[in-house]
Amino acid sequence: MATSIYIDEDVGLDGAAAAGTETAPYKTLLHAFIQHPPTKDIQYLTRKSQTDAAGEDVDPAAKLEWKPATKSATKKATNLYEQHKKKAAKEQDLAIREKADFDRRQKFLEEAKKVIIKEDASLPKPVRIRLDVTDPAIVKLRTPESDEPGTRVRVLGRVHRMRAQKGVVFITMADGYGYLQCILTGDMVKTYDIMTLTLETSLSIHGEMRAVPEGAHAPNNRELHADFFTVIGRAAGDKEAITTRVAKDADPQTLLDNRHLVLRGETSSKVIKVRAATLRAFRKSYEENRMLEVTPPAMVQTQVEGGSTLFGFDYYGEKAYLTQSSQLYLETCLPSMGDVFCVCPSFRAEKSLTRRHLSEYTHIEAELDFIAFDDLLDHLENMICRVIDLVLAEPEIAEYIKSLNPNFKIPTRPFRRMKYSDAVTWLVEHQIPNEEGEPHKFGDDIAEAAERKMTDIINEPIFLTHFPAEIKAFYMKKDPEDRRVTESVDVLMPGVGEIVGGSMRMDDWEELMAAYKHEGMDPKPYYWYTDQRKYGTSPHGGYGFGLERFLAWLCERHTVRECTLYPRFTGRCTP
């Protein structure tokens, strides 16, 4: 007696809940074939779905009738079933081969565990070096044309790259100072440690330093021919491998979540090293100008740039803030310390997600005494150019900048100087609208997008000067020739926009008191600042560099977030 298998296109199920019975039918004939391969003892009974091919409702009585599968349906299902069998056979064959490969590898690994290497006691004691050491007085290389041995060294670092050939493993080590290609052969490549080696595993490798053969390439044209190694710290592999955690095509938030791993990459580490060199250059430049470094407080009870961007907190029951700028404190240093500067964090609670905004950034600020506005502009131009010269004077850093920003060119002097009113005219002429979509007019606060577009078109550094008093900070000195505007300056760089903001400061006591009143500010908390105008006032001015913006320009980074160790911005305070 033939076995009947039931298929109902309407209520049937192709899953564990169905059994192919009349009360638990399958949904498709193909699934019925798969579960019950066709034989002469099986018949497949189907029931029409609730609508026919034309989309019309089927007679209710017809829904209850089971009929043998039609020839056309059987032929179609048979073709699909044959394809399914071929695919299943391929998958089974692949699974068998993968199992064989796995078993074979496991056997190799078990054999590899038996391979034990020992350091040859007859070899010279290795000299420990950093990976960037090339001084021939410390490390002598064996050359291809000489039999004289090279220095035997010991290096410590992490696996940055690796590749294997028959009987040879090439490992590029990294230690934060440089890179070194190491070549392992013989029993070393047969060990379990090398056969299971993962990127970022930390190693100690001993061996002879040799010059790279002609036509070959390696960092600093040298390589270490290993004779012994030990594993110090294994790195995760498979799904936890670093290349999986921070894949090149990962979304920006994933990369930010894993910033601690991103920093191990060559690009990120280069930017941070350029950052360190830039800070050295700034300090050197200030030292050359006989400017003293001071360290103002980060916790304050006064504002500098406007209350809406202050991070507030409870300070022993009093209201306090994280500083927006150290400028006011720097001004108090001028009478007894001369020109001063600081390199400190500043904090702005701006809910801005533009590519040039951070909530915490490194602020390089300076104040200069007994100067005029032109002196301030000249000083800024000299500082920028001197810092660039000092940074590029370090060969390693210059190479980093070249790789990060191949088209970088030292800006030509003098920098273009453009008054705010001329910039408004330029924007109107070039049909670049304000934030409301209207032509710019005097008094507009030129928005970031328009400012950057103007700078990119002009494509050179710009000293944008003489901003209207109404859109600038209360302490900025007004131009004696045009009281509508201040003696103020923004330094604009192509690709980034503003990297410096500065001005002359009000030095008249009465004018400053009027400014407090105009802004609706209580002058009492600022008594220590106002006193500078009571006890030997002087014409003075200063500025603030945003280090990350300067680096975004220098290293051609799309966003300032790439120019700091762990960026902080709206919604991001981890890791």
Summary of the structure (lengths in Angstrom):
residues: 575
radius of gyration: 36.3
end to end distance: 70.7
largest distance: 116.7
contacts: 1667
relative contact order: 0.07
helix: 36%
strand: 25%
